[in-house]
Amino acid sequence: MRRVIVGLFPLLGFVGDAGSVAAEQLVLNSYGGPYEELIRSRIIEPFEAETGIEVVYDAVGSSSQDYAKIKATGGRPGFDVVVMTAAQALQGCQEGLLEELPVDVIGELSHLSPRLSDAAGPCGAVHEVQYMSLLYRTDHVEGVPSSWNLLLDPALSGRVILPTFQNVMAVNLLQVMSVMNGGGLVDDLDPGFAAMASVARQSIGFEQSSALLESYIRDGSVWAMPFWNGRAQLLVDSGAPVDYVRPAEGTIPLIATLSVPVGAENKEAAYRFIDFFLRKSSQEAWVEGYRVSSARSDITVPEELLSRQISAEELDQLLLPDLTVMATRMSEWSERWDRDVVSAAR
C-alpha cells in the first residue's frame, strides 16, 4: 500500500489551545521510487513545517490496484487521499466511491485549467500532467526518432519492454497505435491490438511499475520503450545515455489526480492537504522537482523544461480519449490484451 499518515488539525479557523487538540491521522496513498523522494522534500516536509503535522510515508502498489481496493471496500479502503489518474477519478465518481471535492473548501481548485479539471471530473484534483513519451538509448538508437514505429524496428528486436495492462501507459500506447493504423481511441481498436501484438513480439516482456521499467533502459538491456515524460526527464538529468521525444503521430496525456474516498475518516484534513498540494508555490516546487507540467497556468516553470512540457496551447494537439467510455471498456480490453498481446510476447 502507498500511504502518507498525517495528523488532523482544527477545522474552524485553526485557533485555540494546540495542546488541547487531539491529533488524528490522515492516510494518503502515493507512489514509490523517485516520486516518493520528491514528494517528501517538495510537498510533505513543507506541509509538516507549516502545520506541525507528522507525515509517515509508505509506498507500494499502483493506481489501478488502489482503485480496486476502494471498490472492493465500498469506498472505505483505509486511506483518506489517493493519488490516481483522471480515468479512475471519473469512474469513482460514477460509482459513488469518491467524494465530489468542495470548491469552497479547496480554494486552489479554482486556479486549475478548466479543460483539465473537466477531464478529471468533480472527484479529481489535477496535481500534475505528463504525457507518454518515446524513451530511447542514445548510444544504441541512431539519430532522433520521430515515430512510435521505432518500437517495431527489427534492429530493436529483444530490446523493447512494455508495461502491463494494469499500467495505463499500456492502454495509451494501444490507443496511439490504433489511431496510427486507422482505428480509433475508444472504438475500433482492432488495428491497435494487431500493432501491439507485433510490438510484443519485439519485447522481452512486461513490467507494471515505472521503477522496474526504468531499470531495464538504465542498465542497457532495453533500448526503447514508452515512458512518462517527467520520469524520462529525471533519467536525462541523471546523466544516463537516454533521451525522449513526443512522436509525430501524437501522444496521450496522463492527468494525475488527488481524490478522497467516500468512506475516508478525515475528509477535512484531506481537503487541506489537497489545497496545499495545489498551491502555486507547491506546484512550482513539484514541477521543478518531478519535471512534470501543472494544471495551473500562473506558475513559473524552469527555462530548461519549457520546450519539453505540454503548454496550454498544445492541449488541443494531444490525443484525448473519452475517459468515461474508457472506464466502461477496460475489462473487455484487458481480457483481449492478455489474449492477443501477452500471448504474442517472446
ZADO-1210 file (C-alpha; in nm, 4 decimals, padded with zeros to 6 digits):
<atoms>
<atom x="00.0000" y="00.0000" z="00.0000" code="MET" pos="1"/>
<atom x="00.1102" y="00.3541" z="-00.0626" code="ARG" pos="2"/>
<atom x="00.0323" y="00.5748" z="00.2357" code="ARG" pos="3"/>
<atom x="00.1090" y="00.9041" z="00.3995" code="VAL" pos="4"/>
<atom x="-00.0210" y="00.9383" z="00.7536" code="ILE" pos="5"/>
<atom x="-00.0942" y="01.2925" z="00.8560" code="VAL" pos="6"/>
<atom x="-00.2353" y="01.4297" z="01.1805" code="GLY" pos="7"/>
<atom x="-00.5741" y="01.6004" z="01.1716" code="LEU" pos="8"/>
<atom x="-00.5877" y="01.9577" z="01.2913" code="PHE" pos="9"/>
<atom x="-00.8621" y="02.2066" z="01.3971" code="PRO" pos="10"/>
<atom x="-01.1027" y="02.2816" z="01.1162" code="LEU" pos="11"/>
<atom x="-01.2819" y="02.6008" z="01.2175" code="LEU" pos="12"/>
<atom x="-01.0325" y="02.8851" z="01.1904" code="GLY" pos="13"/>
<atom x="-00.7428" y="02.6718" z="01.3172" code="PHE" pos="14"/>
<atom x="-00.7385" y="02.8536" z="01.6540" code="VAL" pos="15"/>
<atom x="-00.7342" y="02.7568" z="02.0193" code="GLY" pos="16"/>
<atom x="-00.5070" y="02.5757" z="02.2580" code="ASP" pos="17"/>
<atom x="-00.2970" y="02.3436" z="02.0438" code="ALA" pos="18"/>
<atom x="-00.2257" y="02.1243" z="02.3412" code="GLY" pos="19"/>
<atom x="-00.5960" y="02.0526" z="02.3852" code="SER" pos="20"/>
<atom x="-00.6436" y="01.9275" z="02.0320" code="VAL" pos="21"/>
<atom x="-00.6272" y="01.5505" z="01.9914" code="ALA" pos="22"/>
<atom x="-00.4308" y="01.4667" z="01.6779" code="ALA" pos="23"/>
<atom x="-00.5891" y="01.2167" z="01.4449" code="GLU" pos="24"/>
<atom x="-00.4465" y="01.0558" z="01.1343" code="GLN" pos="25"/>
<atom x="-00.4863" y="01.1166" z="00.7659" code="LEU" pos="26"/>
<atom x="-00.3712" y="00.8454" z="00.5248" code="VAL" pos="27"/>
<atom x="-00.2577" y="00.9429" z="00.1755" code="LEU" pos="28"/>
<atom x="-00.1814" y="00.6753" z="-00.0827" code="ASN" pos="29"/>
<atom x="00.1032" y="00.7729" z="-00.3140" code="SER" pos="30"/>
<atom x="00.3900" y="00.6322" z="-00.5227" code="TYR" pos="31"/>
<atom x="00.7362" y="00.4915" z="-00.4586" code="GLY" pos="32"/>
<atom x="01.0680" y="00.5408" z="-00.6364" code="GLY" pos="33"/>
<atom x="01.1663" y="00.8947" z="-00.7401" code="PRO" pos="34"/>
<atom x="00.8096" y="01.0091" z="-00.6724" code="TYR" pos="35"/>
<atom x="00.8453" y="00.9214" z="-00.3053" code="GLU" pos="36"/>
<atom x="01.1772" y="01.1002" z="-00.2691" code="GLU" pos="37"/>
<atom x="01.0429" y="01.4152" z="-00.4320" code="LEU" pos="38"/>
<atom x="00.7053" y="01.4287" z="-00.2612" code="ILE" pos="39"/>
<atom x="00.8846" y="01.4035" z="00.0722" code="ARG" pos="40"/>
<atom x="01.1134" y="01.7001" z="00.0048" code="SER" pos="41"/>
<atom x="00.8841" y="01.9140" z="-00.2111" code="ARG" pos="42"/>
<atom x="00.5419" y="01.8624" z="-00.0507" code="ILE" pos="43"/>
<atom x="00.5452" y="01.6604" z="00.2725" code="ILE" pos="44"/>
<atom x="00.8286" y="01.8369" z="00.4561" code="GLU" pos="45"/>
<atom x="00.6951" y="02.1882" z="00.3785" code="PRO" pos="46"/>
<atom x="00.3490" y="02.0680" z="00.4822" code="PHE" pos="47"/>
<atom x="00.4918" y="01.9398" z="00.8117" code="GLU" pos="48"/>
<atom x="00.6827" y="02.2614" z="00.8703" code="ALA" pos="49"/>
<atom x="00.3732" y="02.4742" z="00.8122" code="GLU" pos="50"/>
<atom x="00.1209" y="02.2657" z="01.0040" code="THR" pos="51"/>
<atom x="00.3271" y="02.0757" z="01.2609" code="GLY" pos="52"/>
<atom x="00.1620" y="01.7560" z="01.1362" code="ILE" pos="53"/>
<atom x="00.3724" y="01.4407" z="01.1309" code="GLU" pos="54"/>
<atom x="00.3742" y="01.2668" z="00.7945" code="VAL" pos="55"/>
<atom x="00.4540" y="00.8957" z="00.7578" code="VAL" pos="56"/>
<atom x="00.5020" y="00.7592" z="00.4081" code="TYR" pos="57"/>
<atom x="00.4556" y="00.4008" z="00.2862" code="ASP" pos="58"/>
<atom x="00.4772" y="00.3337" z="-00.0885" code="ALA" pos="59"/>
<atom x="00.3671" y="00.0128" z="-00.2640" code="VAL" pos="60"/>
<atom x="00.1232" y="-00.0617" z="-00.5471" code="GLY" pos="61"/>
<atom x="-00.0320" y="00.1132" z="-00.8466" code="SER" pos="62"/>
<atom x="-00.3277" y="00.3378" z="-00.9209" code="SER" pos="63"/>
<atom x="-00.5318" y="00.0506" z="-01.0599" code="SER" pos="64"/>
<atom x="-00.4628" y="-00.1621" z="-00.7528" code="GLN" pos="65"/>
<atom x="-00.5597" y="00.1226" z="-00.5220" code="ASP" pos="66"/>
<atom x="-00.8845" y="00.1848" z="-00.7058" code="TYR" pos="67"/>
<atom x="-00.9586" y="-00.1877" z="-00.6923" code="ALA" pos="68"/>
<atom x="-00.9194" y="-00.1656" z="-00.3134" code="LYS" pos="69"/>
<atom x="-01.1510" y="00.1364" z="-00.2990" code="ILE" pos="70"/>
<atom x="-01.4098" y="-00.0580" z="-00.4971" code="LYS" pos="71"/>
<atom x="-01.3703" y="-00.3798" z="-00.3005" code="ALA" pos="72"/>
<atom x="-01.4205" y="-00.1958" z="00.0294" code="THR" pos="73"/>
<atom x="-01.7155" y="00.0139" z="-00.0829" code="GLY" pos="74"/>
<atom x="-01.5164" y="00.3365" z="-00.0582" code="GLY" pos="75"/>
<atom x="-01.3542" y="00.2545" z="00.2783" code="ARG" pos="76"/>
<atom x="-01.0031" y="00.1424" z="00.1791" code="PRO" pos="77"/>
<atom x="-00.8287" y="00.2705" z="00.4905" code="GLY" pos="78"/>
<atom x="-00.6799" y="00.5817" z="00.3306" code="PHE" pos="79"/>
<atom x="-00.8159" y="00.9358" z="00.3048" code="ASP" pos="80"/>
<atom x="-00.6422" y="01.0750" z="-00.0036" code="VAL" pos="81"/>
<atom x="-00.5305" y="00.8723" z="-00.3035" code="VAL" pos="82"/>
<atom x="-00.3081" y="00.9600" z="-00.5998" code="VAL" pos="83"/>
<atom x="-00.4594" y="00.8136" z="-00.9174" code="MET" pos="84"/>
<atom x="-00.5405" y="00.9202" z="-01.2719" code="THR" pos="85"/>
<atom x="-00.8336" y="01.1097" z="-01.4184" code="ALA" pos="86"/>
<atom x="-00.9837" y="00.7877" z="-01.5572" code="ALA" pos="87"/>
<atom x="-01.0120" y="00.6386" z="-01.2084" code="GLN" pos="88"/>
<atom x="-01.1328" y="00.9664" z="-01.0600" code="ALA" pos="89"/>
<atom x="-01.4170" y="00.9711" z="-01.3135" code="LEU" pos="90"/>
<atom x="-01.5002" y="00.6061" z="-01.2556" code="GLN" pos="91"/>
<atom x="-01.5011" y="00.6564" z="-00.8806" code="GLY" pos="92"/>
<atom x="-01.7412" y="00.9469" z="-00.9164" code="CYS" pos="93"/>
<atom x="-01.9742" y="00.7472" z="-01.1399" code="GLN" pos="94"/>
<atom x="-01.9733" y="00.4541" z="-00.8995" code="GLU" pos="95"/>
<atom x="-02.0259" y="00.6728" z="-00.5933" code="GLY" pos="96"/>
<atom x="-01.6964" y="00.5695" z="-00.4341" code="LEU" pos="97"/>
<atom x="-01.5175" y="00.9061" z="-00.4349" code="LEU" pos="98"/>
<atom x="-01.6229" y="01.2380" z="-00.2846" code="GLU" pos="99"/>
<atom x="-01.7002" y="01.5377" z="-00.5031" code="GLU" pos="100"/>
<atom x="-01.4342" y="01.7859" z="-00.3952" code="LEU" pos="101"/>
<atom x="-01.5803" y="02.1032" z="-00.2372" code="PRO" pos="102"/>
<atom x="-01.4556" y="02.4074" z="-00.4280" code="VAL" pos="103"/>
<atom x="-01.5480" y="02.6352" z="-00.1386" code="ASP" pos="104"/>
<atom x="-01.3132" y="02.4380" z="00.0918" code="VAL" pos="105"/>
<atom x="-01.0345" y="02.3606" z="-00.1582" code="ILE" pos="106"/>
<atom x="-00.9967" y="02.7125" z="-00.2948" code="GLY" pos="107"/>
<atom x="-00.6926" y="02.6309" z="-00.5081" code="GLU" pos="108"/>
<atom x="-00.9130" y="02.4211" z="-00.7390" code="LEU" pos="109"/>
<atom x="-01.0313" y="02.7457" z="-00.8977" code="SER" pos="110"/>
<atom x="-00.6787" y="02.8106" z="-01.0323" code="HIS" pos="111"/>
<atom x="-00.6608" y="02.4905" z="-01.2368" code="LEU" pos="112"/>
<atom x="-00.7176" y="02.4692" z="-01.6127" code="SER" pos="113"/>
<atom x="-01.0934" y="02.4282" z="-01.6678" code="PRO" pos="114"/>
<atom x="-01.0287" y="02.1828" z="-01.9505" code="ARG" pos="115"/>
<atom x="-00.8102" y="01.9604" z="-01.7359" code="LEU" pos="116"/>
<atom x="-01.0451" y="01.9878" z="-01.4396" code="SER" pos="117"/>
<atom x="-01.3363" y="01.8892" z="-01.6619" code="ASP" pos="118"/>
<atom x="-01.1380" y="01.5911" z="-01.7891" code="ALA" pos="119"/>
<atom x="-01.0806" y="01.4722" z="-01.4318" code="ALA" pos="120"/>
<atom x="-01.4363" y="01.5376" z="-01.3142" code="GLY" pos="121"/>
<atom x="-01.5557" y="01.6709" z="-00.9777" code="PRO" pos="122"/>
<atom x="-01.3853" y="01.3947" z="-00.7744" code="CYS" pos="123"/>
<atom x="-01.0304" y="01.4518" z="-00.9014" code="GLY" pos="124"/>
<atom x="-00.7939" y="01.7414" z="-00.8271" code="ALA" pos="125"/>
<atom x="-00.5321" y="01.7586" z="-01.1052" code="VAL" pos="126"/>
<atom x="-00.1943" y="01.7928" z="-00.9336" code="HIS" pos="127"/>
<atom x="00.0254" y="01.7203" z="-01.2384" code="GLU" pos="128"/>
<atom x="00.0162" y="01.6495" z="-01.6106" code="VAL" pos="129"/>
<atom x="00.2568" y="01.4296" z="-01.8044" code="GLN" pos="130"/>
<atom x="00.2496" y="01.2733" z="-02.1484" code="TYR" pos="131"/>
<atom x="00.3551" y="00.9364" z="-02.2800" code="MET" pos="132"/>
<atom x="00.6912" y="00.9851" z="-02.4490" code="SER" pos="133"/>
<atom x="00.9148" y="00.7568" z="-02.6529" code="LEU" pos="134"/>
<atom x="01.2246" y="00.6962" z="-02.4392" code="LEU" pos="135"/>
<atom x="01.5354" y="00.5597" z="-02.6109" code="TYR" pos="136"/>
<atom x="01.9045" y="00.4890" z="-02.5568" code="ARG" pos="137"/>
<atom x="02.1122" y="00.7471" z="-02.7410" code="THR" pos="138"/>
<atom x="02.4071" y="00.5058" z="-02.7581" code="ASP" pos="139"/>
<atom x="02.2075" y="00.2420" z="-02.9477" code="HIS" pos="140"/>
<atom x="01.9454" y="00.4317" z="-03.1491" code="VAL" pos="141"/>
<atom x="02.0888" y="00.6329" z="-03.4367" code="GLU" pos="142"/>
<atom x="01.9630" y="00.9896" z="-03.4680" code="GLY" pos="143"/>
<atom x="01.6485" y="01.1299" z="-03.3091" code="VAL" pos="144"/>
<atom x="01.3457" y="00.9057" z="-03.3705" code="PRO" pos="145"/>
<atom x="01.0219" y="01.0710" z="-03.4749" code="SER" pos="146"/>
<atom x="00.7752" y="00.7823" z="-03.4753" code="SER" pos="147"/>
<atom x="00.6304" y="00.5226" z="-03.2418" code="TRP" pos="148"/>
<atom x="00.7224" y="00.2755" z="-03.5154" code="ASN" pos="149"/>
<atom x="01.0715" y="00.2714" z="-03.3651" code="LEU" pos="150"/>
<atom x="00.9289" y="00.0024" z="-03.1344" code="LEU" pos="151"/>
<atom x="00.8758" y="-00.2137" z="-03.4447" code="LEU" pos="152"/>
<atom x="01.2245" y="-00.1645" z="-03.5893" code="ASP" pos="153"/>
<atom x="01.3801" y="-00.5120" z="-03.6431" code="PRO" pos="154"/>
<atom x="01.7083" y="-00.3723" z="-03.5120" code="ALA" pos="155"/>
<atom x="01.5418" y="-00.3404" z="-03.1723" code="LEU" pos="156"/>
<atom x="01.4148" y="-00.6972" z="-03.1565" code="SER" pos="157"/>
<atom x="01.4637" y="-00.8146" z="-02.7982" code="GLY" pos="158"/>
<atom x="01.5464" y="-00.4587" z="-02.6913" code="ARG" pos="159"/>
<atom x="01.1943" y="-00.3339" z="-02.6151" code="VAL" pos="160"/>
<atom x="00.9889" y="-00.3704" z="-02.2984" code="ILE" pos="161"/>
<atom x="00.6207" y="-00.2955" z="-02.2419" code="LEU" pos="162"/>
<atom x="00.4089" y="-00.2024" z="-01.9409" code="PRO" pos="163"/>
<atom x="00.1457" y="-00.4442" z="-01.8212" code="THR" pos="164"/>
<atom x="-00.2167" y="-00.3576" z="-01.8899" code="PHE" pos="165"/>
<atom x="-00.2559" y="-00.2543" z="-01.5243" code="GLN" pos="166"/>
<atom x="-00.0343" y="00.0438" z="-01.6073" code="ASN" pos="167"/>
<atom x="-00.2437" y="00.2961" z="-01.8033" code="VAL" pos="168"/>
<atom x="00.0599" y="00.3589" z="-02.0241" code="MET" pos="169"/>
<atom x="-00.0121" y="00.0252" z="-02.1941" code="ALA" pos="170"/>
<atom x="-00.3676" y="00.1344" z="-02.2674" code="VAL" pos="171"/>
<atom x="-00.2469" y="00.4664" z="-02.4059" code="ASN" pos="172"/>
<atom x="00.0109" y="00.3004" z="-02.6322" code="LEU" pos="173"/>
<atom x="-00.2604" y="00.0666" z="-02.7582" code="LEU" pos="174"/>
<atom x="-00.4787" y="00.3680" z="-02.8387" code="GLN" pos="175"/>
<atom x="-00.1996" y="00.5573" z="-03.0155" code="VAL" pos="176"/>
<atom x="-00.1134" y="00.2507" z="-03.2244" code="MET" pos="177"/>
<atom x="-00.4812" y="00.2134" z="-03.3092" code="SER" pos="178"/>
<atom x="-00.5073" y="00.5709" z="-03.4403" code="VAL" pos="179"/>
<atom x="-00.1804" y="00.5336" z="-03.6318" code="MET" pos="180"/>
<atom x="-00.3206" y="00.2319" z="-03.8124" code="ASN" pos="181"/>
<atom x="-00.6642" y="00.3645" z="-03.8990" code="GLY" pos="182"/>
<atom x="-00.8564" y="00.2803" z="-03.5817" code="GLY" pos="183"/>
<atom x="-00.9945" y="00.4935" z="-03.3015" code="GLY" pos="184"/>
<atom x="-00.9134" y="00.5820" z="-02.9429" code="LEU" pos="185"/>
<atom x="-01.2064" y="00.4013" z="-02.7819" code="VAL" pos="186"/>
<atom x="-01.3834" y="00.2420" z="-03.0806" code="ASP" pos="187"/>
<atom x="-01.2409" y="00.0062" z="-03.3451" code="ASP" pos="188"/>
<atom x="-00.9234" y="-00.0857" z="-03.1574" code="LEU" pos="189"/>
<atom x="-00.8571" y="-00.3866" z="-03.3829" code="ASP" pos="190"/>
<atom x="-00.5667" y="-00.2097" z="-03.5610" code="PRO" pos="191"/>
<atom x="-00.4193" y="-00.1184" z="-03.2238" code="GLY" pos="192"/>
<atom x="-00.4301" y="-00.4717" z="-03.0890" code="PHE" pos="193"/>
<atom x="-00.2718" y="-00.6033" z="-03.4090" code="ALA" pos="194"/>
<atom x="00.0086" y="-00.3463" z="-03.3881" code="ALA" pos="195"/>
<atom x="00.0658" y="-00.4146" z="-03.0181" code="MET" pos="196"/>
<atom x="00.0937" y="-00.7872" z="-03.0866" code="ALA" pos="197"/>
<atom x="00.3754" y="-00.7019" z="-03.3275" code="SER" pos="198"/>
<atom x="00.5448" y="-00.4836" z="-03.0662" code="VAL" pos="199"/>
<atom x="00.5063" y="-00.7642" z="-02.8101" code="ALA" pos="200"/>
<atom x="00.6933" y="-00.9995" z="-03.0419" code="ARG" pos="201"/>
<atom x="00.9804" y="-00.7471" z="-03.0276" code="GLN" pos="202"/>
<atom x="00.9672" y="-00.7162" z="-02.6496" code="SER" pos="203"/>
<atom x="01.1380" y="-00.9061" z="-02.3715" code="ILE" pos="204"/>
<atom x="00.8257" y="-00.8966" z="-02.1585" code="GLY" pos="205"/>
<atom x="00.6056" y="-00.6732" z="-01.9419" code="PHE" pos="206"/>
<atom x="00.6511" y="-00.4851" z="-01.6138" code="GLU" pos="207"/>
<atom x="00.3873" y="-00.2997" z="-01.4151" code="GLN" pos="208"/>
<atom x="00.5786" y="-00.0310" z="-01.2250" code="SER" pos="209"/>
<atom x="00.7619" y="00.2617" z="-01.3781" code="SER" pos="210"/>
<atom x="01.0553" y="00.1976" z="-01.1450" code="ALA" pos="211"/>
<atom x="01.1062" y="-00.1518" z="-01.2872" code="LEU" pos="212"/>
<atom x="01.0582" y="-00.0384" z="-01.6464" code="LEU" pos="213"/>
<atom x="01.3170" y="00.2314" z="-01.5897" code="GLU" pos="214"/>
<atom x="01.5736" y="-00.0182" z="-01.4628" code="SER" pos="215"/>
<atom x="01.5811" y="-00.2016" z="-01.7974" code="TYR" pos="216"/>
<atom x="01.6672" y="00.1022" z="-02.0060" code="ILE" pos="217"/>
<atom x="01.9058" y="00.2359" z="-01.7441" code="ARG" pos="218"/>
<atom x="02.1184" y="-00.0810" z="-01.7488" code="ASP" pos="219"/>
<atom x="02.1085" y="-00.1021" z="-02.1296" code="GLY" pos="220"/>
<atom x="01.9142" y="-00.4256" z="-02.1647" code="SER" pos="221"/>
<atom x="01.6345" y="-00.2256" z="-02.3304" code="VAL" pos="222"/>
<atom x="01.6882" y="00.0403" z="-02.5941" code="TRP" pos="223"/>
<atom x="01.3395" y="00.1861" z="-02.6390" code="ALA" pos="224"/>
<atom x="01.0047" y="00.1930" z="-02.4581" code="MET" pos="225"/>
<atom x="00.7095" y="00.4199" z="-02.3782" code="PRO" pos="226"/>
<atom x="00.7599" y="00.6256" z="-02.0616" code="PHE" pos="227"/>
<atom x="00.6075" y="00.9255" z="-01.8879" code="TRP" pos="228"/>
<atom x="00.7971" y="01.2396" z="-01.9820" code="ASN" pos="229"/>
<atom x="00.8557" y="01.3576" z="-01.6241" code="GLY" pos="230"/>
<atom x="01.0255" y="01.0327" z="-01.5284" code="ARG" pos="231"/>
<atom x="01.2104" y="01.0384" z="-01.8615" code="ALA" pos="232"/>
<atom x="01.3446" y="01.3864" z="-01.7850" code="GLN" pos="233"/>
<atom x="01.4689" y="01.2678" z="-01.4468" code="LEU" pos="234"/>
<atom x="01.6647" y="00.9955" z="-01.6277" code="LEU" pos="235"/>
<atom x="01.8123" y="01.2512" z="-01.8678" code="VAL" pos="236"/>
<atom x="01.9047" y="01.4761" z="-01.5752" code="ASP" pos="237"/>
<atom x="02.0783" y="01.1834" z="-01.4045" code="SER" pos="238"/>
<atom x="02.3273" y="01.1606" z="-01.6916" code="GLY" pos="239"/>
<atom x="02.2009" y="00.8292" z="-01.8290" code="ALA" pos="240"/>
<atom x="02.2581" y="00.7911" z="-02.2083" code="PRO" pos="241"/>
<atom x="01.8891" y="00.8374" z="-02.2883" code="VAL" pos="242"/>
<atom x="01.6570" y="01.0933" z="-02.4391" code="ASP" pos="243"/>
<atom x="01.2865" y="01.1128" z="-02.5173" code="TYR" pos="244"/>
<atom x="01.0579" y="01.2586" z="-02.7821" code="VAL" pos="245"/>
<atom x="00.6928" y="01.3271" z="-02.8438" code="ARG" pos="246"/>
<atom x="00.6448" y="01.1315" z="-03.1707" code="PRO" pos="247"/>
<atom x="00.4885" y="01.2930" z="-03.4754" code="ALA" pos="248"/>
<atom x="00.1813" y="01.0672" z="-03.4628" code="GLU" pos="249"/>
<atom x="00.0837" y="01.2239" z="-03.1312" code="GLY" pos="250"/>
<atom x="00.0510" y="01.1118" z="-02.7732" code="THR" pos="251"/>
<atom x="-00.1913" y="01.0959" z="-02.4831" code="ILE" pos="252"/>
<atom x="-00.1566" y="01.2980" z="-02.1620" code="PRO" pos="253"/>
<atom x="-00.1502" y="01.1457" z="-01.8156" code="LEU" pos="254"/>
<atom x="-00.3746" y="01.3600" z="-01.5992" code="ILE" pos="255"/>
<atom x="-00.2809" y="01.2740" z="-01.2404" code="ALA" pos="256"/>
<atom x="-00.5307" y="01.3416" z="-00.9638" code="THR" pos="257"/>
<atom x="-00.5815" y="01.3513" z="-00.5888" code="LEU" pos="258"/>
<atom x="-00.9112" y="01.2019" z="-00.4690" code="SER" pos="259"/>
<atom x="-01.0924" y="01.1299" z="-00.1423" code="VAL" pos="260"/>
<atom x="-01.2814" y="00.8007" z="-00.0894" code="PRO" pos="261"/>
<atom x="-01.6376" y="00.8410" z="00.0378" code="VAL" pos="262"/>
<atom x="-01.5538" y="00.6429" z="00.3499" code="GLY" pos="263"/>
<atom x="-01.2473" y="00.8474" z="00.4423" code="ALA" pos="264"/>
<atom x="-01.2353" y="00.9162" z="00.8150" code="GLU" pos="265"/>
<atom x="-01.0541" y="01.2503" z="00.7925" code="ASN" pos="266"/>
<atom x="-01.2076" y="01.4324" z="00.4984" code="LYS" pos="267"/>
<atom x="-01.1484" y="01.7890" z="00.6175" code="GLU" pos="268"/>
<atom x="-00.7779" y="01.7188" z="00.6721" code="ALA" pos="269"/>
<atom x="-00.7672" y="01.5502" z="00.3324" code="ALA" pos="270"/>
<atom x="-00.9131" y="01.8613" z="00.1711" code="TYR" pos="271"/>
<atom x="-00.6489" y="02.0781" z="00.3364" code="ARG" pos="272"/>
<atom x="-00.3684" y="01.8545" z="00.2142" code="PHE" pos="273"/>
<atom x="-00.5048" y="01.8725" z="-00.1418" code="ILE" pos="274"/>
<atom x="-00.5329" y="02.2505" z="-00.1156" code="ASP" pos="275"/>
<atom x="-00.1686" y="02.2656" z="-00.0035" code="PHE" pos="276"/>
<atom x="-00.0535" y="02.0488" z="-00.2947" code="PHE" pos="277"/>
<atom x="-00.2375" y="02.2693" z="-00.5466" code="LEU" pos="278"/>
<atom x="-00.0965" y="02.5932" z="-00.4054" code="ARG" pos="279"/>
<atom x="00.1112" y="02.7994" z="-00.6508" code="LYS" pos="280"/>
<atom x="00.4346" y="02.7619" z="-00.4522" code="SER" pos="281"/>
<atom x="00.3789" y="02.3863" z="-00.4084" code="SER" pos="282"/>
<atom x="00.3078" y="02.3391" z="-00.7774" code="GLN" pos="283"/>
<atom x="00.6223" y="02.5300" z="-00.8707" code="GLU" pos="284"/>
<atom x="00.8264" y="02.3134" z="-00.6351" code="ALA" pos="285"/>
<atom x="00.6652" y="01.9970" z="-00.7741" code="TRP" pos="286"/>
<atom x="00.7168" y="02.0921" z="-01.1405" code="VAL" pos="287"/>
<atom x="01.0791" y="02.1826" z="-01.0769" code="GLU" pos="288"/>
<atom x="01.1450" y="01.8602" z="-00.8881" code="GLY" pos="289"/>
<atom x="00.9419" y="01.5983" z="-01.0736" code="TYR" pos="290"/>
<atom x="00.9862" y="01.7624" z="-01.4186" code="ARG" pos="291"/>
<atom x="00.6148" y="01.7481" z="-01.4998" code="VAL" pos="292"/>
<atom x="00.3549" y="02.0022" z="-01.6112" code="SER" pos="293"/>
<atom x="00.0970" y="02.1709" z="-01.3928" code="SER" pos="294"/>
<atom x="-00.2727" y="02.2362" z="-01.4408" code="ALA" pos="295"/>
<atom x="-00.2020" y="02.5913" z="-01.3239" code="ARG" pos="296"/>
<atom x="-00.1038" y="02.8467" z="-01.5872" code="SER" pos="297"/>
<atom x="00.0250" y="03.1062" z="-01.3393" code="ASP" pos="298"/>
<atom x="00.3333" y="02.9201" z="-01.2176" code="ILE" pos="299"/>
<atom x="00.6954" y="02.9839" z="-01.3103" code="THR" pos="300"/>
<atom x="00.8493" y="02.6904" z="-01.4997" code="VAL" pos="301"/>
<atom x="01.2274" y="02.6398" z="-01.5235" code="PRO" pos="302"/>
<atom x="01.3529" y="02.7502" z="-01.8634" code="GLU" pos="303"/>
<atom x="01.5075" y="02.4136" z="-01.9487" code="GLU" pos="304"/>
<atom x="01.1689" y="02.2421" z="-01.9122" code="LEU" pos="305"/>
<atom x="00.9508" y="02.4758" z="-02.1155" code="LEU" pos="306"/>
<atom x="01.0187" y="02.3202" z="-02.4558" code="SER" pos="307"/>
<atom x="00.9658" y="01.9655" z="-02.3264" code="ARG" pos="308"/>
<atom x="00.6366" y="02.0151" z="-02.1469" code="GLN" pos="309"/>
<atom x="00.2782" y="02.0451" z="-02.2624" code="ILE" pos="310"/>
<atom x="00.1690" y="02.4069" z="-02.2806" code="SER" pos="311"/>
<atom x="-00.1947" y="02.5129" z="-02.2514" code="ALA" pos="312"/>
<atom x="-00.1871" y="02.5958" z="-02.6220" code="GLU" pos="313"/>
<atom x="-00.0735" y="02.2420" z="-02.7098" code="GLU" pos="314"/>
<atom x="-00.3537" y="02.0590" z="-02.5307" code="LEU" pos="315"/>
<atom x="-00.5649" y="02.0628" z="-02.8467" code="ASP" pos="316"/>
<atom x="-00.2859" y="01.8821" z="-03.0334" code="GLN" pos="317"/>
<atom x="-00.2952" y="01.5825" z="-02.7999" code="LEU" pos="318"/>
<atom x="-00.4998" y="01.2675" z="-02.8391" code="LEU" pos="319"/>
<atom x="-00.7684" y="01.2837" z="-02.5711" code="LEU" pos="320"/>
<atom x="-00.9762" y="00.9655" z="-02.5410" code="PRO" pos="321"/>
<atom x="-01.3157" y="00.9791" z="-02.3731" code="ASP" pos="322"/>
<atom x="-01.2211" y="00.8651" z="-02.0232" code="LEU" pos="323"/>
<atom x="-01.5799" y="00.7884" z="-01.9305" code="THR" pos="324"/>
<atom x="-01.6129" y="00.5461" z="-02.2216" code="VAL" pos="325"/>
<atom x="-01.2707" y="00.4008" z="-02.1404" code="MET" pos="326"/>
<atom x="-01.3842" y="00.3144" z="-01.7893" code="ALA" pos="327"/>
<atom x="-01.6683" y="00.1017" z="-01.9258" code="THR" pos="328"/>
<atom x="-01.4415" y="-00.0921" z="-02.1642" code="ARG" pos="329"/>
<atom x="-01.1261" y="-00.1535" z="-01.9635" code="MET" pos="330"/>
<atom x="-01.2301" y="-00.5008" z="-01.8507" code="SER" pos="331"/>
<atom x="-01.3004" y="-00.6095" z="-02.2076" code="GLU" pos="332"/>
<atom x="-00.9738" y="-00.4586" z="-02.3320" code="TRP" pos="333"/>
<atom x="-00.7789" y="-00.6230" z="-02.0506" code="SER" pos="334"/>
<atom x="-00.9028" y="-00.9683" z="-02.1487" code="GLU" pos="335"/>
<atom x="-00.8176" y="-00.9050" z="-02.5114" code="ARG" pos="336"/>
<atom x="-00.4727" y="-00.7703" z="-02.4174" code="TRP" pos="337"/>
<atom x="-00.3944" y="-01.0968" z="-02.2424" code="ASP" pos="338"/>
<atom x="-00.5277" y="-01.2984" z="-02.5332" code="ARG" pos="339"/>
<atom x="-00.3793" y="-01.1046" z="-02.8262" code="ASP" pos="340"/>
<atom x="-00.0801" y="-00.9126" z="-02.6937" code="VAL" pos="341"/>
<atom x="00.0689" y="-01.1011" z="-02.3982" code="VAL" pos="342"/>
<atom x="00.0430" y="-01.4296" z="-02.5846" code="SER" pos="343"/>
<atom x="00.2496" y="-01.2828" z="-02.8706" code="ALA" pos="344"/>
<atom x="00.5450" y="-01.1833" z="-02.6497" code="ALA" pos="345"/>
<atom x="00.8823" y="-01.3508" z="-02.6909" code="ARG" pos="346"/>
</atoms>
